[in-house]
């Protein structure tokens, strides 16, 4: 069953492939990197909550998910 997280990620992957011209494998890699972030926006009611999203939330995700990664992986996370 596809929930709201997978629905948003499928749309993002499609955007990356079609509008940005990324290869499917690259788009899928970006989506895999941001899946935990999108999942963290899932509210108790099963809906994604974007209205309270701040730049600090995005920065916090990048910082928290990259402390042991190489510079290249950290840059990929920030780009994704």
PyMOL commands that set and color helices and strands:
alter all, ss='L'
color gray80, all
select helices_A, chain A and resi 4-18+24-40+55-65+71-79
alter helices_A, ss='H'
color red, helices_A
deselect
rebuild
show_as cartoon
